[in-house]
């Protein structure tokens, strides 16, 4: 697949890196020579220096023969213009990164596709949505909803004493009548090895495990993890950027009591006017005395989303030391994900990974409508729509020619989630969730073409 990426910043470089590992034909455009030099020497890609909104630059990148244009520069206007021009020049699909979230909420009113923009993504909005999902499911470290929650992916670390420990996947499923959840990936403590579990796979202490579950299976998971769902009501947010503001607004509107701490006085006053339901505090969130004065110990959740990853991590650790139930830190360095569980922070979120999840469905072959990469694991879960040509059509799951490094996480049929076992037969229009390691993606894609 020929893909052109405009913008070699944090999101663009990360996408180029991931896609180049899959031997995609990648061209990266950027104004800054330094950004391109680093990408050119570290990745197997082509680079073009210049403004992606220039016809000359787009033609140099051979946009007319490209399958996908991804515009993720820091300029919203440049991204819009790049996609519109690229579409006119013949690219098949376009994705534009935006910072103004009102465009996302206006999709029903404005036909962006007619302008040449097939998809709008806002990493800030994706981060805010992820935070809210994690607040709703406090015991889990990662979450992703498919089809408005018909099936949900949950990630957690098995703590000592959890009833799961020492049981096989089959034994754990037999604890409850009926199957409402399915383990899809496991990473053993202290390793970087991701496995796709089978019926005889044993759960060990401190395993990081991802599940797909029906709504009614969430309580079962809580019980089997040996924990209960913590009630979250009081939330403190550190950082008044786009992520902090949107998260505060949405949580306040849903009835949470929210305090937002912003170091810039002018910005704090502006946010206070914007968010009348949120208590906005002007101050330095790194000041322990300030947080104690604002009753940090009474908070159920602490969310640190400043522009500094280290500040976010350290303040979350401090909040955890005050026995705050749920801590969430926004980080830019993906390497930090390996530290999250060992240092005690409940969840790290990264805008680059969230943006990549949103974009990857355009890269995958077959009718892929959603993709979620598993945090800190070398695996992803894809949602395929079964069509009349799909090789799995009319077959039972046990008869699939499926690689060992992939498994079915569930099926969504007519809007209803199903934890599908071996005798389940696939019908046209079914949405099938598949968790797989990178080496098996192409084999899985062929089954759904």
C-alpha positions as CSV (number, residue, x, y, z in Angstrom):
1,X,0.0,0.0,0.0
2,X,1.4,3.4,-1.0
3,X,0.9,5.9,1.9
4,X,1.9,9.5,2.1
5,X,2.2,11.2,5.5
6,X,2.3,15.0,5.8
7,X,4.0,16.1,9.0
8,X,7.1,14.4,10.6
9,X,6.2,15.5,14.1
10,X,5.4,13.1,17.0
11,X,2.2,11.6,15.4
12,X,3.6,11.5,11.8
13,X,6.9,10.0,12.7
14,X,5.2,7.4,14.9
15,X,2.8,6.4,12.1
16,X,5.7,6.2,9.6
17,X,7.6,4.0,12.0
18,X,4.8,1.6,12.6
19,X,3.8,1.4,8.9
20,X,7.4,1.0,7.7
21,X,7.8,-2.0,9.9
22,X,5.0,-3.6,7.9
23,X,6.8,-3.0,4.6
24,X,4.3,-0.4,3.5
25,X,5.5,2.1,0.8
26,X,5.8,5.2,2.9
27,X,6.6,8.8,1.8
28,X,7.0,11.4,4.6
29,X,6.6,15.1,3.9
30,X,7.8,17.9,6.2
31,X,9.1,21.5,6.1
32,X,11.9,20.8,8.6
33,X,15.0,19.2,7.2
34,X,16.1,18.0,10.7
35,X,12.9,16.0,11.1
36,X,13.3,14.4,7.7
37,X,17.0,13.6,8.3
38,X,16.2,11.7,11.5
39,X,13.3,9.8,9.8
40,X,15.4,9.1,6.7
41,X,18.3,7.6,8.7
42,X,16.1,5.6,11.1
43,X,13.3,4.3,8.9
44,X,13.0,2.6,5.5
45,X,10.9,5.3,3.9
46,X,11.1,8.1,1.3
47,X,11.2,11.7,2.4
48,X,10.2,14.9,0.6
49,X,11.1,18.4,2.0
50,X,8.5,21.1,1.6
51,X,5.0,22.3,2.4
52,X,2.4,19.5,1.9
53,X,-0.2,22.0,0.8
54,X,2.0,22.8,-2.3
55,X,1.0,21.2,-5.6
56,X,4.6,20.8,-6.5
57,X,5.5,19.0,-3.3
58,X,2.4,16.7,-3.6
59,X,3.4,15.8,-7.2
60,X,6.9,15.1,-6.1
61,X,5.5,12.7,-3.6
62,X,3.5,11.0,-6.4
63,X,0.2,11.6,-4.7
64,X,-1.8,10.6,-7.8
65,X,-0.7,7.0,-7.4
66,X,-1.1,6.9,-3.6
67,X,-3.7,4.8,-1.7
68,X,-3.8,7.0,1.4
69,X,-2.9,10.6,2.4
70,X,-2.5,11.2,6.2
71,X,-2.1,14.9,7.0
72,X,-0.9,15.3,10.6
73,X,1.1,18.5,10.6
74,X,0.7,20.9,13.5
75,X,-1.4,23.2,11.3
76,X,-5.0,22.4,11.0
77,X,-5.3,24.6,7.9
78,X,-2.4,22.8,6.2
79,X,-4.0,19.4,6.9
80,X,-7.3,20.5,5.4
81,X,-5.7,21.9,2.3
82,X,-3.4,19.0,1.9
83,X,-6.2,16.5,1.9
84,X,-8.4,18.5,-0.4
85,X,-5.6,18.9,-3.0
86,X,-4.5,15.3,-2.6
87,X,-8.0,14.1,-3.3
88,X,-8.2,16.2,-6.4
89,X,-4.9,14.9,-7.6
90,X,-6.1,11.3,-7.3
91,X,-5.3,9.8,-3.9
92,X,-7.9,7.2,-2.9
93,X,-8.5,8.1,0.8
94,X,-7.5,11.0,3.0
95,X,-7.2,11.6,6.8
96,X,-6.8,15.0,8.4
97,X,-5.6,15.7,11.9
98,X,-7.5,18.6,13.6
99,X,-7.2,20.4,16.9
100,X,-10.6,22.1,16.9
101,X,-13.0,19.5,18.2
102,X,-16.0,21.4,17.0
103,X,-15.3,20.0,13.5
104,X,-15.8,16.4,14.8
105,X,-19.2,17.4,16.4
106,X,-20.2,19.1,13.1
107,X,-19.7,16.0,10.9
108,X,-23.5,15.6,10.6
109,X,-23.9,19.2,9.4
110,X,-20.9,19.5,7.0
111,X,-20.1,16.9,4.3
112,X,-16.4,16.8,4.7
113,X,-16.1,13.9,2.2
114,X,-17.5,16.1,-0.5
115,X,-14.6,18.4,0.2
116,X,-12.1,15.6,-0.1
117,X,-11.6,14.7,3.5
118,X,-12.6,11.1,4.3
119,X,-11.8,11.2,8.0
120,X,-11.1,13.7,10.7
121,X,-9.1,12.7,13.8
122,X,-8.4,14.7,16.9
123,X,-5.8,13.1,19.1
124,X,-6.9,15.4,22.0
125,X,-10.5,14.2,21.7
126,X,-9.4,10.6,21.4
127,X,-7.4,11.0,24.6
128,X,-10.3,12.6,26.4
129,X,-12.7,9.8,25.4
130,X,-10.1,7.2,26.5
131,X,-9.8,8.9,29.9
132,X,-13.6,9.0,30.4
133,X,-13.9,5.3,29.5
134,X,-11.2,4.5,32.1
135,X,-12.9,6.5,34.7
136,X,-16.1,4.5,34.1
137,X,-14.3,1.2,34.5
138,X,-11.9,2.1,37.4
139,X,-10.3,-1.3,37.9
140,X,-9.1,-1.6,34.3
141,X,-5.9,0.0,32.9
142,X,-7.0,0.1,29.3
143,X,-10.4,0.1,27.6
144,X,-11.8,0.3,24.0
145,X,-15.4,0.0,23.0
146,X,-16.6,-1.6,19.8
147,X,-20.0,-0.6,18.4
148,X,-21.1,1.6,21.3
149,X,-20.1,-1.0,23.9
150,X,-21.7,-4.1,22.3
151,X,-18.3,-5.6,23.0
152,X,-15.5,-3.9,25.0
153,X,-11.8,-4.6,25.3
154,X,-10.5,-4.4,28.8
155,X,-6.9,-4.5,30.0
156,X,-5.7,-5.2,33.5
157,X,-2.9,-6.7,35.6
158,X,-3.7,-9.7,37.8
159,X,-2.9,-8.9,41.4
160,X,-1.9,-11.4,44.0
161,X,-4.9,-13.2,45.4
162,X,-7.1,-12.9,42.3
163,X,-9.2,-16.0,41.8
164,X,-7.9,-16.1,38.2
165,X,-4.4,-17.1,39.5
166,X,-3.4,-20.7,38.8
167,X,-6.5,-21.4,36.7
168,X,-6.5,-22.2,33.0
169,X,-8.6,-20.1,30.6
170,X,-11.1,-22.9,30.4
171,X,-11.4,-23.3,34.2
172,X,-11.8,-19.5,34.6
173,X,-14.7,-19.5,32.1
174,X,-16.4,-22.4,33.9
175,X,-16.7,-20.4,37.1
176,X,-19.8,-18.7,35.7
177,X,-22.7,-20.2,33.8
178,X,-22.5,-19.0,30.2
179,X,-19.4,-17.2,28.8
180,X,-19.5,-13.4,28.9
181,X,-15.8,-12.6,28.4
182,X,-12.9,-13.9,26.5
183,X,-9.1,-13.5,27.2
184,X,-7.4,-12.3,24.0
185,X,-3.8,-11.5,24.9
186,X,-1.4,-12.1,27.8
187,X,2.0,-10.8,28.6
188,X,3.9,-12.4,31.5
189,X,5.4,-10.2,34.2
190,X,8.9,-9.2,33.5
191,X,8.8,-10.1,29.8
192,X,8.0,-8.4,26.5
193,X,6.5,-11.6,25.0
194,X,2.8,-11.4,24.0
195,X,0.9,-14.6,23.7
196,X,-2.6,-15.4,22.3
197,X,-4.1,-17.6,25.1
198,X,-5.7,-21.0,24.4
199,X,-8.0,-23.1,26.7
200,X,-5.1,-24.6,28.5
201,X,-3.2,-21.4,29.1
202,X,-2.7,-20.7,32.8
203,X,-3.1,-17.3,34.4
204,X,-0.1,-16.2,36.5
205,X,0.3,-13.6,39.2
206,X,1.1,-10.1,37.7
207,X,0.1,-11.2,34.2
208,X,-1.0,-8.3,32.0
209,X,-4.2,-9.6,30.4
210,X,-6.6,-8.2,27.8
211,X,-10.2,-9.4,27.6
212,X,-13.2,-8.8,25.3
213,X,-16.4,-8.7,27.3
214,X,-20.1,-8.2,27.0
215,X,-21.7,-5.6,29.2
216,X,-22.9,-8.3,31.6
217,X,-19.4,-9.8,31.7
218,X,-17.7,-6.8,33.3
219,X,-18.9,-7.7,36.9
220,X,-17.7,-11.3,36.4
221,X,-14.2,-9.9,35.5
222,X,-14.2,-7.8,38.6
223,X,-15.0,-10.8,40.7
224,X,-12.4,-13.0,39.1
225,X,-9.8,-10.3,39.4
226,X,-10.5,-10.2,43.1
227,X,-11.5,-6.6,43.0
228,X,-14.7,-4.5,43.0
229,X,-15.7,-1.5,40.9
230,X,-14.6,1.6,42.8
231,X,-17.1,4.5,42.7
232,X,-15.5,7.5,41.1
233,X,-17.2,10.8,42.0
234,X,-14.5,13.4,42.8
235,X,-11.9,14.0,40.1
236,X,-8.9,16.3,40.0
237,X,-7.4,17.3,36.6
238,X,-3.9,18.8,36.3
239,X,-3.4,20.8,33.1
240,X,-5.7,23.2,31.2
241,X,-4.8,22.2,27.7
242,X,-7.3,20.8,25.1
243,X,-7.4,17.3,26.7
244,X,-7.9,18.7,30.2
245,X,-10.6,21.2,29.2
246,X,-12.6,18.6,27.2
247,X,-12.3,16.0,29.9
248,X,-13.4,18.5,32.6
249,X,-16.3,19.6,30.5
250,X,-17.6,16.1,29.7
251,X,-17.1,14.8,33.2
252,X,-18.8,17.8,34.8
253,X,-21.8,17.5,32.5
254,X,-22.1,13.8,33.5
255,X,-22.4,14.7,37.2
256,X,-18.8,14.3,38.4
257,X,-17.4,16.8,40.8
258,X,-14.3,18.1,38.9
259,X,-11.4,20.4,40.0
260,X,-9.0,21.6,37.3
261,X,-5.6,23.0,38.3
262,X,-3.9,25.3,35.7
263,X,-0.5,27.1,36.3
264,X,-1.2,30.0,33.9
265,X,-3.4,32.6,35.6
266,X,-4.9,34.1,32.4
267,X,-5.7,30.7,31.1
268,X,-7.2,29.6,34.4
269,X,-9.5,32.6,34.3
270,X,-10.5,31.8,30.7
271,X,-11.2,28.2,31.6
272,X,-13.3,29.2,34.6
273,X,-15.5,31.3,32.3
274,X,-15.8,28.4,29.8
275,X,-16.6,25.7,32.4
276,X,-18.9,27.1,35.1
277,X,-19.6,23.6,36.4
278,X,-15.9,22.9,37.1
279,X,-13.9,24.4,40.0
280,X,-10.8,25.9,38.3
281,X,-7.8,26.5,40.5
282,X,-4.8,28.7,39.6
283,X,-1.6,27.1,40.9
284,X,1.3,24.8,40.2
285,X,0.1,21.2,40.4
286,X,3.6,20.1,41.4
287,X,3.2,22.0,44.7
288,X,2.3,19.3,47.2
289,X,1.0,21.9,49.7
290,X,-1.4,23.3,47.1
291,X,-2.8,19.9,46.3
292,X,-3.2,19.1,50.0
293,X,-5.0,22.4,50.5
294,X,-7.4,21.3,47.6
295,X,-8.1,18.0,49.4
296,X,-6.2,15.7,47.1
297,X,-6.8,12.9,49.6
298,X,-10.5,13.2,49.1
299,X,-10.2,12.7,45.3
300,X,-11.3,9.4,43.7
301,X,-9.3,10.0,40.5
302,X,-6.3,12.1,39.6
303,X,-5.7,12.9,35.9
304,X,-2.5,14.6,34.9
305,X,-2.5,16.0,31.3
306,X,0.0,18.8,31.2
307,X,2.4,19.2,28.3
308,X,5.2,17.6,30.3
309,X,5.3,13.8,30.6
310,X,7.6,13.8,33.6
311,X,5.3,16.2,35.5
312,X,2.3,14.0,34.7
313,X,4.1,10.8,35.9
314,X,5.5,12.4,39.1
315,X,2.2,14.1,40.1
316,X,0.3,10.8,39.5
317,X,2.8,9.0,41.7
318,X,2.3,11.6,44.4
319,X,-1.5,11.2,44.1
320,X,-1.1,7.5,44.4
321,X,0.9,7.9,47.6
322,X,-2.2,9.8,49.0
323,X,-4.3,6.7,48.3
324,X,-6.2,8.2,45.3
325,X,-8.0,5.2,43.7
326,X,-7.4,6.0,40.0
327,X,-4.4,7.7,38.4
328,X,-4.1,8.5,34.7
329,X,-1.1,10.2,33.1
330,X,-0.7,11.6,29.6
331,X,2.8,10.8,28.2
332,X,4.5,11.4,24.9
333,X,7.3,8.8,25.2
334,X,5.9,5.4,24.4
335,X,8.9,3.7,26.2
336,X,7.2,4.9,29.5
337,X,4.5,2.3,28.9
338,X,6.7,-0.4,30.1
339,X,7.1,1.4,33.5
340,X,3.4,2.1,34.2
341,X,2.6,-1.0,36.2
342,X,5.9,-1.3,38.0
343,X,6.0,2.3,39.2
344,X,2.4,2.2,40.4
345,X,0.4,4.5,38.0
346,X,-2.8,2.9,36.9
347,X,-2.8,4.0,33.3
348,X,-0.6,5.9,30.9
349,X,-2.3,7.2,27.7
350,X,-0.5,8.4,24.5
351,X,-2.0,10.5,21.8
352,X,0.2,9.0,19.1
353,X,-1.0,5.5,19.8
354,X,-4.7,6.7,19.9
355,X,-4.3,8.5,16.6
356,X,-2.6,5.4,15.1
357,X,-5.5,3.2,16.2
358,X,-7.9,5.5,14.5
359,X,-5.9,5.6,11.2
360,X,-4.9,2.0,11.0
361,X,-8.3,0.8,9.8
362,X,-7.5,2.5,6.5
363,X,-4.3,0.5,6.2
364,X,-5.7,-2.9,6.9
365,X,-7.1,-5.0,4.1
366,X,-10.6,-6.3,4.1
367,X,-13.6,-4.4,5.5
368,X,-11.9,-3.2,8.7
369,X,-14.1,-0.7,10.6
370,X,-12.0,-0.4,13.8
371,X,-8.5,-1.2,15.1
372,X,-7.1,-1.0,18.6
373,X,-3.5,-1.6,19.4
374,X,-3.0,-3.2,22.8
375,X,-0.9,-0.9,25.1
376,X,2.5,-2.2,25.9
377,X,1.8,-5.4,23.8
378,X,2.9,-6.5,20.4
379,X,-0.7,-7.2,19.3
380,X,-3.8,-5.5,17.9
381,X,-7.5,-6.2,17.7
382,X,-9.3,-5.6,14.4
383,X,-13.1,-5.4,13.7
384,X,-13.9,-7.0,10.3
385,X,-17.2,-6.8,8.5
386,X,-18.1,-10.2,6.9
387,X,-19.1,-9.8,3.2
388,X,-20.3,-12.2,0.6
389,X,-16.7,-12.8,-0.6
390,X,-15.2,-13.4,2.9
391,X,-13.7,-16.9,3.2
392,X,-15.1,-17.3,6.7
393,X,-18.7,-16.8,5.5
394,X,-20.9,-19.8,6.4
395,X,-18.1,-21.5,8.4
396,X,-18.0,-22.4,12.1
397,X,-15.2,-20.7,14.0
398,X,-13.6,-24.1,14.8
399,X,-13.2,-24.7,11.0
400,X,-11.3,-21.5,10.3
401,X,-7.8,-21.9,9.0
402,X,-6.7,-19.6,11.8
403,X,-3.0,-19.1,12.8
404,X,-2.1,-20.0,16.4
405,X,-1.1,-16.3,16.9
406,X,-4.6,-15.1,16.4
407,X,-8.0,-15.6,18.0
408,X,-11.6,-14.6,17.8
409,X,-12.5,-12.1,20.6
410,X,-16.2,-12.0,19.8
411,X,-18.8,-11.2,17.1
412,X,-21.3,-8.3,16.9
413,X,-24.5,-9.3,15.1
414,X,-27.2,-6.8,14.5
415,X,-25.8,-4.5,17.2
416,X,-25.6,-7.3,19.8
417,X,-22.3,-8.6,21.2
418,X,-21.6,-12.3,21.3
419,X,-18.7,-14.2,22.9
420,X,-18.5,-16.8,20.0
421,X,-17.1,-20.2,20.6
422,X,-16.1,-23.0,18.2
423,X,-19.5,-24.0,17.0
424,X,-20.6,-20.4,16.1
425,X,-21.4,-20.0,12.4
426,X,-20.4,-16.7,10.7
427,X,-23.1,-14.9,8.7
428,X,-23.1,-12.0,6.2
429,X,-22.9,-8.6,8.0
430,X,-21.3,-10.1,11.1
431,X,-18.6,-7.9,12.7
432,X,-15.8,-10.2,13.9
433,X,-13.2,-9.1,16.4
434,X,-9.8,-10.7,15.9
435,X,-6.8,-10.3,18.1
436,X,-3.5,-11.1,16.4
437,X,0.2,-10.7,16.6
438,X,1.9,-8.8,13.7
439,X,3.1,-11.9,12.0
440,X,-0.4,-13.2,11.5
441,X,-2.2,-10.0,10.3
442,X,-1.8,-10.8,6.6
443,X,-3.1,-14.3,7.0
444,X,-6.1,-13.1,9.0
445,X,-6.8,-10.3,6.4
446,X,-7.0,-12.8,3.6
447,X,-9.8,-14.7,5.4
448,X,-12.0,-11.6,5.4
449,X,-11.3,-10.4,1.8
